[in-house]
Amino acid sequence: MTLRPVWSCLPGILGFAFAALPTPLAGQSFVGVGAFGLPIEPLDARSLAVGNLGIGLRGLELSATDPTAGAWVPAPTVGASMQPTWGDFTLGSDTGTSNWTRFPLIALAYPVISLGGTVTLSLGEALEQRWVAEIESVNDLGGVGVPSTDRFESEGGSSVARIGWIHRIGTSVAVGVQGGSYVGRLDQSFTRTLDSLAVGGNIQPFVAGGAWRYGGKTLSLGVSGQPTELIHVAGSVEWSTDLEATPQNETEGDVRKFGVPMKLSVGATGTLTPRIHLNASLRMQDWSGVDGLLRTETSDQSLSYGIGVEWRAIERDTRSIPLRFGYRSVATPYKVDAENLTESAVTMGLGFNLLEAQGVRLGWLDVAVEKGSRTSLSLDESFWRATFTLGISGF
């Protein structure tokens, strides 16, 4: 027996699971059981703390979603993020928990002064399908009711590895291009364990499973500039080929393809005072007509937005501590029980700019905390998410 991918067996699994257990599911999110999993935004702590969607922030910034973010780095710069999450959900009378740690973004920017631009490299998470469900049931074996435990496990997801070039035009305009490839793997398993007392002896559990490898390509173009000294603006467009899940080893079945819609993003930062900056960002991505998903499970929403403020509360000649606050609303690709599913979060955080020179940070630790929820008519999922980003420039 080969376990079918989660997107084909999901309705039966969850329908049975929610009827059988008060706490049937644990993983990174209930949303992770849907189709290709939970979409993950490869953002650093600074972006998340100010509610930004990954585009249009002013100053030294590393990003997988803003093709021009590293235009003005003065020296080779690298940053890495870690993100623990805690949460729970309620679906009708059923509940579940989530507790996970991921590494959403590793990014590098290397300026090439002689060519007037910057090379960028990044590895950012894109989708997650990490979850576990257990079902207690009674099976009829030869007229005897035998208690059993069914355990469904899904482990894996995909990331996008990107390489890009940013070209500076004058002292305030930059254009950028990024090419990327989806990388990742999904392993799923099903285990049925019978009660040894009921069957009169030890019986080896029944185990089945499968593995799939993800693939696909992306291309993004971006432009940014400062029309005045007080405003920084940026925009980007991203295209992707189909996301492909290819069976591996002895896993049966055909390659499954999912359409990934074009993504349009814009963002801006305005200087209110030399120490207070306001930012806003918008993203448009229409999942309603993509291939590979049922029309009844794709969201009608396509607009995501975020807004936030950064205040350099403590500022010295070579270091500073900015405080950050924001709010963001993100449209997910899915519906739950025919209702659109939206993620919203109140965000906050602070930065420790350990070394600065002429307003450019050369070493920093950023921390963000989000109190968020994903809600529809029948689902109420809440979470706390922390993000830590460590960066260094001039190494």
N, C-alpha and C positions, 0 to 999 in steps of 0.2 A: 504493500500500500504506500502511495506517495501522498503526502499532505499537500493539498492545494494551497496556493498563495492566499494570504489573508484577504485580498480584495475579492476572491471568489467564494470563500467560505465564511466571510465575516457575518452575514445576516444570521446564519444558523448558529454559529458559535455564540454570538452575543445574545441572541434571543434566548437560547438555552441557559447561558451563564447568568443573565440577569434574573431569570426565573428561579434559579437554583440557589444562589448565594447572596447574602446581604453585602458581602465585600468581595466581588468576583474578580476585580481587575486591579492590577498594580503596574505602574510603568511611568513613563515620563509625562503622559497625558492621556485622557480618554480619546482625544482627537487622533492619537497615534495609531489607532486601529483602522482608521479610514483609508481606503485605497492605497496611495503611496506613502502614507504616514503623516506625521506632524511637520508642517513647514517651519524651518528654523531660520531666523534672521542672523547672519554672521556679523554681529555688531559688537563694538567694544563698549566698555563701561561708560565712557564719556557720552557716547551717543545715546545709550539707554537711559542714563541719568537725566538727560534733558528732554526725553521723549522724542528724540529724533529718529527718523527712519533710515538713517545711514547716508544722508546727502546734504550738502550745503553748510556744514559746520565751518567756522572760521578758525584759522590757525593750523598748527601742525597736526595732521590727522592721518591715520592709516585706515583704509577702508577697502572692503571687497565689493561694495555696492556703489561707490562714487568713483568713476574712472579718473577723476582729476584730483582726488583728495591729497595725494602726495606731491603736488606740483612744486611746493615751496620748501620742501625739507632741505636743510642746509648741508646735511651729511648723511651717510648711510644710517637708516633708522629701522628698528624692528620692534614689534609689539606682539604680545600673546595674551589671550583671555581665557579665564576659567569661569564656569557658570553652574553653581549648584541650584537646584530647584526643589521646593517642597509644596505639595498641594493635595487637594481632594476634590471629588466630584459627587454630585447627586443626580441621578437620572430616574425620575419618578420616585419609587421607594427604595431604589438600590443605590449603593455607594461604592466608592473605590478610592484609592490613594495614589499619589505620585511622589517619587523621591529619586532624583537623578542628578548626576554631575556630568556636564559636557564641556568641551573645549571649542567654543563657537568660531574662533578666529585666530589665525596666525598670519601676520602680514609683514612684508619687507618693502622698503623703498630705497632705491640707490640712485642718487643724482649723477648724471653724466654731464658735467659742466661743458665739455667741449662740444656736445651736440645740443645743448640747450634744453635738456629734458631729464626725465626720471624714469627708470625702470621699476616696475612694481611686481611683486609676487605675493600671492595670498592663497591660503587654504581655509575655506569657510564651510561650516555645516550648512546643509540645504534641507534635508528631510530626515526624520527619525521614526523608526518603527520598533521601539523597545517597549514591550509590555508582556505581562504574564496574567493569565486567567486560569482559575481553578474551579471545577464544578464537582460537587458531591451528588451522586445519583445512585439509583438501584437498578441493576440490570437483571433480566430474566435469563438464567442459564439452566436449561433442562427443567423448567418449572420451579426453580429456586431463585428467590430474590437475593442477589449478591451486591452488597454495597461496593462502590468503586469511586475512584478519584480520577477525573480527567484533568490534565494540565496542558494548557496551550502556551507556548513560549515563542516570542518573536524578538529577534535580536539583530540590529543592524540599521542601515539607512544609507544616506549618500551625502557626500560633500562635493564642493566644486573647487578644483585647482585652477587658478587664474594667473596669467602673465599679461602685463600691460606696459604701455608706453604713454607718458604724459609729455606734451610739448608746450613749453612756455612761449607766449607771444607778448612781447613787451614786458611790462612789470606788473600787470594785473590780470591778464587773460591766459587761460590754459585750455587745451583740448586733449582728450585722452581716449584711448582704445584699450579694451581688455578682451582677451580670448580665454575661454575656459573649457574644462571637461569635467563631467560628472564622474565621480569615482565612489565606489562603495559596494556593499554586499548585504544581503538579507538572508538570515538563517531562521527557519521556522521548524518547530517540532510539536508533536502530539504524543503524550504519554498517558496510557490508561493503566491504573494499578488497582487490582482486585483485593478485597479484604481476605487475608489469608485464613482467618478463622472461619469465615463463611464457606470457603471452598475446601477446607480441611487440609491445607498444606500451602507451602510457598509456591506461587506461580510467578514467573518472570513477567514484569510489566510489558505491555505492548507498546512499541515505540515506532513512530514514523516521522518523516520530515523531508525537508527539501532546502535547496539553496539557490539563490539568484544573484546575479551580478548586475549592478546598475551602470548605465552608460548614456552618453549624450553630450552635446556641445552647446556652448553659449558664446555670444558676442555682444559687447556693450560699447557704446560711444557716449562721450560726455563732454561738456563744456562748462567752464566756470569763469567768473570774473568779478571785478569790483567796480560798478558804475560810479560809485563815489567812495570816499574813504570810510564811510559809515556803513556801507552795505556790501555784503558778499552773497552772490547768487550762484547756483549750480543746477544743472539739469542733465539727465541721462536717459537713454533708451537701451533696453536689453532684449535680444532675441535668443530663443533657444530651439534646438531641434527637439524631437520627441525624447522623453525620458524612457529608456528601454530597460526592462528587467529580463535578463537572459538566464534560462535555467543552467545550473552548473552541476558537474559530476553526473550522477545518475538521475537527477530530478527530471521528471517527465513534464511535457507541456510545451507550448509554443512561447516565443518571445512576446511579452506583453508590453504595449506601448501606451504612454500617456502624453497627451499634448500639454505643452507648457506655454501659456499665452505671453505675448509681448508685455514688457513692464516699462512704464513711463514714470519717471521720478523727477521731482523738483524740490529744491530747498533753498532757504535763505537765512542769513544771520544779519541782524541789525545791531549797531552799537548805540545803546541808549546813553551810556556814560562810558568813560574809559575803562570802568571796571564791571559794567553790567551789559551783557549781550543777550538778546532775545532771538530765538530761532524758531522756524516753522518749516514743515516738510509735508509733501503730498506724494502719494503713489497710486497709480491706476494700473490694475491688472485684472482682466475680465476672464474668469474661469468658467463662465456659464455655458460656453459653446465648445469646450475642449474635447478632444477625442479620448477615449479610454475610461471615462467616467459616465455613469448614468445621469441623465438630465435631472432626475429627481434628487440626486445627491450633490449637485454642484450649486454653489452659492450664487445668488443674484447680485450680491454686493461686489464691488470692485474697487472702491475708494478707501484708502487708508490715510490717516493723517496724524501728525504729532506736533506739539508745541512745547516750548520750555524756555527756561532762563538760566544763565550762568553768571554767578556773581563772584568776583575775585575778592572774597571776604578778607583774606590776609595776603598782603603783597609786600615783598621785600625785593632788594636789588637782584638777588640770585635765586629766589624761590617764592612760591605762592601757594595758597590753599583756596581753590575755588569751590563754592557750594552750588549745587545744581538741583533744579526741580522741573518736573514736566508732566505731561499727560499724552498718551497715545492710544489710538483706536485702529486696530488692524483687522481687515476683512480676510477671513480664512477661505480656502477653496470649497468648504463643505457646508452642507445642511445637516441638521439633526432633526428627524421626524418632520421633514419638509419645512423646517424653519432655518433661516440663515444663522450662521454661527459667527460671532464677532468676538475678538479678543480686545480687551481694554485694560489699561494699567495706569495707575498713578506712580510716578517715578521720582526718585531723589538720589542724591549721592554727593560725593566730594572727591577732589583730587589732591594729591600731594605732588606738586611739581618740585622735585628735589633739587633740580639745577636748571636755571634759566639764563639765557644770554640775549639781551636786546629783545625781550618779549617772546623768545622762542624757547620752548622747554626741551631740554636735552636728556632728562631722565625723569620718569614719573610713575606713580601708582594711582590708578583711578578705581573707585569703588562705586557701584550702583546697586540700589535696592528697588525692586518693583513689587507692588501689591496689585495683582491683576485678577481678571476673571474671563472666562469664556462662557457665554450664555446664549441660549435659544429658549424656545417655549418650554421644552422639557428638560434641558440640561442646565445645570448650574455647577460650573467648575471654577474653583478659586485656587490661587497659587501665590507663593512668595518666591521671588527669584533674585538671587544676588549675582553680580558679575564683578570680577576683578581683572584688571588689565595692567600689565607691567610693560613699560616701554623704555627704550634707550636710543639715543641718537649720538652719532659721532664715534661709534665704536671702531 
